[in-house]
């Protein structure tokens, strides 16, 4: 990815695809920290894709320079952790949770105001 010109590498240890099951913070940390450490050594900025404050902390300690949170810092303690860490933050959004997000998907409509 770096050789192909990636400016930042986003690493995540828990899927948010529809129907995905959650993993513990420890499992997520075990999955992402070694990879973040290796990529950070190459000098390419790393983003951690997580919603868990404990993972945010471990990832930044390992060299991540940005938090990418699909739950927009809504998990308990996430906003406070992001503020404490002082790194860049990318706020994303999703409807519901991965295990049920497709059950009542909304249809969005655009209208022309003019």
Secondary structure by P-SEA (a helix, b strand, c coil): cccccccbbbbbccccccbbbbbcaaaaaaacaaaaaaaaaaccbbbbbcccaaaaaaaaaaccccccccccccccaaaaaaaaaccbbbbbbbcccccccccbbbbbbbbccc
